[in-house]
Amino acid sequence: MMYPYMTFNDGTEITHSEMKPDGQVKVYIETPDLKDGFQNASNF
């Protein structure tokens, strides 16, 4: 499950997962885009 962390004025949203047993956390960044719907980046 991903949890919201922060939303910027331009609509960019940062979400994160729970910490895994090995100490890792997944992070997902998504920005609305009129052409493609969303631009996104993740660390997984």
PDB file of N, CA, C and O in Angstrom:
ATOM      1  N   MET A   1       0.842  -1.173   0.000  1.00  0.00           N
ATOM      2  CA  MET A   1       0.000   0.000   0.000  1.00  0.00           C
ATOM      3  C   MET A   1       0.890   1.240   0.000  1.00  0.00           C
ATOM      4  O   MET A   1       1.925   1.274   0.665  1.00  0.00           O
ATOM      5  N   MET A   2       0.470   2.265  -0.759  1.00  0.00           N
ATOM      6  CA  MET A   2       1.212   3.516  -0.823  1.00  0.00           C
ATOM      7  C   MET A   2       0.461   4.579  -0.020  1.00  0.00           C
ATOM      8  O   MET A   2      -0.766   4.663  -0.069  1.00  0.00           O
ATOM      9  N   TYR A   3       1.219   5.384   0.713  1.00  0.00           N
ATOM     10  CA  TYR A   3       0.645   6.418   1.570  1.00  0.00           C
ATOM     11  C   TYR A   3       1.032   7.796   1.037  1.00  0.00           C
ATOM     12  O   TYR A   3       2.190   8.008   0.681  1.00  0.00           O
ATOM     13  N   PRO A   4       0.085   8.738   0.975  1.00  0.00           N
ATOM     14  CA  PRO A   4       0.422  10.088   0.524  1.00  0.00           C
ATOM     15  C   PRO A   4       1.377  10.761   1.507  1.00  0.00           C
ATOM     16  O   PRO A   4       1.232  10.639   2.724  1.00  0.00           O
ATOM     17  N   TYR A   5       2.344  11.464   0.955  1.00  0.00           N
ATOM     18  CA  TYR A   5       3.299  12.192   1.796  1.00  0.00           C
ATOM     19  C   TYR A   5       3.157  13.696   1.595  1.00  0.00           C
ATOM     20  O   TYR A   5       3.040  14.450   2.562  1.00  0.00           O
ATOM     21  N   MET A   6       3.169  14.132   0.329  1.00  0.00           N
ATOM     22  CA  MET A   6       3.136  15.556   0.051  1.00  0.00           C
ATOM     23  C   MET A   6       2.545  15.804  -1.330  1.00  0.00           C
ATOM     24  O   MET A   6       2.755  15.013  -2.249  1.00  0.00           O
ATOM     25  N   THR A   7       1.801  16.909  -1.478  1.00  0.00           N
ATOM     26  CA  THR A   7       1.301  17.358  -2.775  1.00  0.00           C
ATOM     27  C   THR A   7       1.729  18.802  -2.958  1.00  0.00           C
ATOM     28  O   THR A   7       1.468  19.647  -2.101  1.00  0.00           O
ATOM     29  N   PHE A   8       2.394  19.088  -4.083  1.00  0.00           N
ATOM     30  CA  PHE A   8       2.859  20.436  -4.390  1.00  0.00           C
ATOM     31  C   PHE A   8       1.774  21.226  -5.115  1.00  0.00           C
ATOM     32  O   PHE A   8       0.794  20.652  -5.589  1.00  0.00           O
ATOM     33  N   ASN A   9       1.952  22.537  -5.198  1.00  0.00           N
ATOM     34  CA  ASN A   9       0.975  23.415  -5.846  1.00  0.00           C
ATOM     35  C   ASN A   9       0.720  23.048  -7.306  1.00  0.00           C
ATOM     36  O   ASN A   9      -0.378  23.289  -7.808  1.00  0.00           O
ATOM     37  N   ASP A  10       1.704  22.473  -8.004  1.00  0.00           N
ATOM     38  CA  ASP A  10       1.519  22.103  -9.412  1.00  0.00           C
ATOM     39  C   ASP A  10       0.842  20.749  -9.581  1.00  0.00           C
ATOM     40  O   ASP A  10       0.686  20.271 -10.704  1.00  0.00           O
ATOM     41  N   GLY A  11       0.439  20.125  -8.470  1.00  0.00           N
ATOM     42  CA  GLY A  11      -0.234  18.835  -8.525  1.00  0.00           C
ATOM     43  C   GLY A  11       0.689  17.645  -8.374  1.00  0.00           C
ATOM     44  O   GLY A  11       0.213  16.512  -8.295  1.00  0.00           O
ATOM     45  N   THR A  12       2.003  17.864  -8.332  1.00  0.00           N
ATOM     46  CA  THR A  12       2.950  16.764  -8.128  1.00  0.00           C
ATOM     47  C   THR A  12       2.691  16.145  -6.765  1.00  0.00           C
ATOM     48  O   THR A  12       2.572  16.844  -5.758  1.00  0.00           O
ATOM     49  N   GLU A  13       2.605  14.818  -6.752  1.00  0.00           N
ATOM     50  CA  GLU A  13       2.302  14.103  -5.512  1.00  0.00           C
ATOM     51  C   GLU A  13       3.410  13.099  -5.212  1.00  0.00           C
ATOM     52  O   GLU A  13       3.884  12.403  -6.110  1.00  0.00           O
ATOM     53  N   ILE A  14       3.817  13.026  -3.958  1.00  0.00           N
ATOM     54  CA  ILE A  14       4.818  12.057  -3.506  1.00  0.00           C
ATOM     55  C   ILE A  14       4.124  11.091  -2.560  1.00  0.00           C
ATOM     56  O   ILE A  14       3.448  11.506  -1.619  1.00  0.00           O
ATOM     57  N   THR A  15       4.295   9.796  -2.817  1.00  0.00           N
ATOM     58  CA  THR A  15       3.748   8.759  -1.941  1.00  0.00           C
ATOM     59  C   THR A  15       4.873   7.807  -1.539  1.00  0.00           C
ATOM     60  O   THR A  15       5.921   7.766  -2.183  1.00  0.00           O
ATOM     61  N   HIS A  16       4.650   7.050  -0.478  1.00  0.00           N
ATOM     62  CA  HIS A  16       5.658   6.102   0.000  1.00  0.00           C
ATOM     63  C   HIS A  16       4.989   4.851   0.553  1.00  0.00           C
ATOM     64  O   HIS A  16       3.818   4.863   0.930  1.00  0.00           O
ATOM     65  N   SER A  17       5.759   3.783   0.591  1.00  0.00           N
ATOM     66  CA  SER A  17       5.271   2.525   1.163  1.00  0.00           C
ATOM     67  C   SER A  17       5.653   2.460   2.639  1.00  0.00           C
ATOM     68  O   SER A  17       6.331   3.343   3.164  1.00  0.00           O
ATOM     69  N   GLU A  18       5.203   1.399   3.287  1.00  0.00           N
ATOM     70  CA  GLU A  18       5.672   1.112   4.642  1.00  0.00           C
ATOM     71  C   GLU A  18       7.128   0.655   4.546  1.00  0.00           C
ATOM     72  O   GLU A  18       7.574   0.215   3.486  1.00  0.00           O
ATOM     73  N   MET A  19       7.858   0.760   5.640  1.00  0.00           N
ATOM     74  CA  MET A  19       9.230   0.285   5.638  1.00  0.00           C
ATOM     75  C   MET A  19       9.236  -1.242   5.603  1.00  0.00           C
ATOM     76  O   MET A  19       8.554  -1.892   6.395  1.00  0.00           O
ATOM     77  N   LYS A  20      10.002  -1.799   4.693  1.00  0.00           N
ATOM     78  CA  LYS A  20      10.126  -3.249   4.574  1.00  0.00           C
ATOM     79  C   LYS A  20      11.045  -3.773   5.690  1.00  0.00           C
ATOM     80  O   LYS A  20      11.776  -2.991   6.298  1.00  0.00           O
ATOM     81  N   PRO A  21      11.016  -5.078   5.963  1.00  0.00           N
ATOM     82  CA  PRO A  21      11.870  -5.637   7.021  1.00  0.00           C
ATOM     83  C   PRO A  21      13.361  -5.348   6.805  1.00  0.00           C
ATOM     84  O   PRO A  21      14.128  -5.274   7.766  1.00  0.00           O
ATOM     85  N   ASP A  22      13.765  -5.186   5.539  1.00  0.00           N
ATOM     86  CA  ASP A  22      15.180  -4.906   5.267  1.00  0.00           C
ATOM     87  C   ASP A  22      15.506  -3.404   5.340  1.00  0.00           C
ATOM     88  O   ASP A  22      16.630  -3.003   5.040  1.00  0.00           O
ATOM     89  N   GLY A  23      14.520  -2.566   5.741  1.00  0.00           N
ATOM     90  CA  GLY A  23      14.734  -1.136   5.916  1.00  0.00           C
ATOM     91  C   GLY A  23      14.451  -0.288   4.682  1.00  0.00           C
ATOM     92  O   GLY A  23      14.581   0.935   4.737  1.00  0.00           O
ATOM     93  N   GLN A  24      14.066  -0.914   3.565  1.00  0.00           N
ATOM     94  CA  GLN A  24      13.795  -0.160   2.347  1.00  0.00           C
ATOM     95  C   GLN A  24      12.380   0.404   2.343  1.00  0.00           C
ATOM     96  O   GLN A  24      11.460  -0.174   2.923  1.00  0.00           O
ATOM     97  N   VAL A  25      12.225   1.560   1.667  1.00  0.00           N
ATOM     98  CA  VAL A  25      10.931   2.212   1.486  1.00  0.00           C
ATOM     99  C   VAL A  25      10.801   2.536   0.003  1.00  0.00           C
ATOM    100  O   VAL A  25      11.736   3.065  -0.598  1.00  0.00           O
ATOM    101  N   LYS A  26       9.660   2.229  -0.591  1.00  0.00           N
ATOM    102  CA  LYS A  26       9.393   2.593  -1.980  1.00  0.00           C
ATOM    103  C   LYS A  26       8.850   4.013  -2.021  1.00  0.00           C
ATOM    104  O   LYS A  26       8.019   4.386  -1.193  1.00  0.00           O
ATOM    105  N   VAL A  27       9.317   4.811  -2.986  1.00  0.00           N
ATOM    106  CA  VAL A  27       8.870   6.192  -3.154  1.00  0.00           C
ATOM    107  C   VAL A  27       8.384   6.362  -4.582  1.00  0.00           C
ATOM    108  O   VAL A  27       9.034   5.893  -5.516  1.00  0.00           O
ATOM    109  N   TYR A  28       7.247   7.029  -4.767  1.00  0.00           N
ATOM    110  CA  TYR A  28       6.639   7.233  -6.076  1.00  0.00           C
ATOM    111  C   TYR A  28       6.316   8.713  -6.213  1.00  0.00           C
ATOM    112  O   TYR A  28       5.675   9.295  -5.338  1.00  0.00           O
ATOM    113  N   ILE A  29       6.762   9.329  -7.319  1.00  0.00           N
ATOM    114  CA  ILE A  29       6.507  10.745  -7.593  1.00  0.00           C
ATOM    115  C   ILE A  29       5.727  10.833  -8.893  1.00  0.00           C
ATOM    116  O   ILE A  29       6.116  10.240  -9.899  1.00  0.00           O
ATOM    117  N   GLU A  30       4.626  11.575  -8.873  1.00  0.00           N
ATOM    118  CA  GLU A  30       3.729  11.646 -10.025  1.00  0.00           C
ATOM    119  C   GLU A  30       3.296  13.101 -10.244  1.00  0.00           C
ATOM    120  O   GLU A  30       2.887  13.786  -9.307  1.00  0.00           O
ATOM    121  N   THR A  31       3.395  13.565 -11.511  1.00  0.00           N
ATOM    122  CA  THR A  31       2.980  14.916 -11.876  1.00  0.00           C
ATOM    123  C   THR A  31       1.927  14.852 -12.971  1.00  0.00           C
ATOM    124  O   THR A  31       2.136  14.171 -13.975  1.00  0.00           O
ATOM    125  N   PRO A  32       0.793  15.543 -12.808  1.00  0.00           N
ATOM    126  CA  PRO A  32      -0.220  15.570 -13.868  1.00  0.00           C
ATOM    127  C   PRO A  32       0.353  16.175 -15.150  1.00  0.00           C
ATOM    128  O   PRO A  32       1.135  17.124 -15.091  1.00  0.00           O
ATOM    129  N   ASP A  33      -0.030  15.634 -16.299  1.00  0.00           N
ATOM    130  CA  ASP A  33       0.461  16.087 -17.592  1.00  0.00           C
ATOM    131  C   ASP A  33      -0.713  16.081 -18.566  1.00  0.00           C
ATOM    132  O   ASP A  33      -1.320  15.033 -18.787  1.00  0.00           O
ATOM    133  N   LEU A  34      -1.040  17.221 -19.146  1.00  0.00           N
ATOM    134  CA  LEU A  34      -2.193  17.314 -20.049  1.00  0.00           C
ATOM    135  C   LEU A  34      -2.042  16.430 -21.282  1.00  0.00           C
ATOM    136  O   LEU A  34      -3.043  15.953 -21.817  1.00  0.00           O
ATOM    137  N   LYS A  35      -0.820  16.203 -21.741  1.00  0.00           N
ATOM    138  CA  LYS A  35      -0.594  15.404 -22.950  1.00  0.00           C
ATOM    139  C   LYS A  35      -0.698  13.897 -22.674  1.00  0.00           C
ATOM    140  O   LYS A  35      -1.424  13.186 -23.369  1.00  0.00           O
ATOM    141  N   ASP A  36       0.024  13.419 -21.670  1.00  0.00           N
ATOM    142  CA  ASP A  36       0.141  11.978 -21.416  1.00  0.00           C
ATOM    143  C   ASP A  36      -0.631  11.489 -20.191  1.00  0.00           C
ATOM    144  O   ASP A  36      -0.640  10.291 -19.908  1.00  0.00           O
ATOM    145  N   GLY A  37      -1.264  12.381 -19.475  1.00  0.00           N
ATOM    146  CA  GLY A  37      -1.974  11.982 -18.254  1.00  0.00           C
ATOM    147  C   GLY A  37      -1.119  12.225 -17.023  1.00  0.00           C
ATOM    148  O   GLY A  37      -1.456  13.062 -16.186  1.00  0.00           O
ATOM    149  N   PHE A  38      -0.014  11.498 -16.907  1.00  0.00           N
ATOM    150  CA  PHE A  38       0.912  11.678 -15.783  1.00  0.00           C
ATOM    151  C   PHE A  38       2.333  11.420 -16.222  1.00  0.00           C
ATOM    152  O   PHE A  38       2.585  10.605 -17.110  1.00  0.00           O
ATOM    153  N   GLN A  39       3.256  12.117 -15.596  1.00  0.00           N
ATOM    154  CA  GLN A  39       4.673  11.769 -15.668  1.00  0.00           C
ATOM    155  C   GLN A  39       5.007  11.230 -14.292  1.00  0.00           C
ATOM    156  O   GLN A  39       4.562  11.781 -13.285  1.00  0.00           O
ATOM    157  N   ASN A  40       5.783  10.161 -14.235  1.00  0.00           N
ATOM    158  CA  ASN A  40       6.078   9.600 -12.918  1.00  0.00           C
ATOM    159  C   ASN A  40       7.484   9.063 -12.838  1.00  0.00           C
ATOM    160  O   ASN A  40       8.139   8.813 -13.851  1.00  0.00           O
ATOM    161  N   ALA A  41       7.936   8.890 -11.608  1.00  0.00           N
ATOM    162  CA  ALA A  41       9.236   8.310 -11.310  1.00  0.00           C
ATOM    163  C   ALA A  41       9.074   7.483 -10.044  1.00  0.00           C
ATOM    164  O   ALA A  41       8.249   7.795  -9.185  1.00  0.00           O
ATOM    165  N   SER A  42       9.863   6.437  -9.941  1.00  0.00           N
ATOM    166  CA  SER A  42       9.817   5.618  -8.734  1.00  0.00           C
ATOM    167  C   SER A  42      11.196   5.060  -8.455  1.00  0.00           C
ATOM    168  O   SER A  42      12.076   5.099  -9.314  1.00  0.00           O
ATOM    169  N   ASN A  43      11.380   4.544  -7.262  1.00  0.00           N
ATOM    170  CA  ASN A  43      12.653   3.935  -6.901  1.00  0.00           C
ATOM    171  C   ASN A  43      12.556   2.422  -6.814  1.00  0.00           C
ATOM    172  O   ASN A  43      13.415   1.792  -6.198  1.00  0.00           O
ATOM    173  N   PHE A  44      11.515   1.810  -7.425  1.00  0.00           N
ATOM    174  CA  PHE A  44      11.436   0.358  -7.378  1.00  0.00           C
ATOM    175  C   PHE A  44      11.725  -0.258  -8.670  1.00  0.00           C
ATOM    176  O   PHE A  44      11.697  -1.483  -8.789  1.00  0.00           O
TER     177      PHE A  44
END
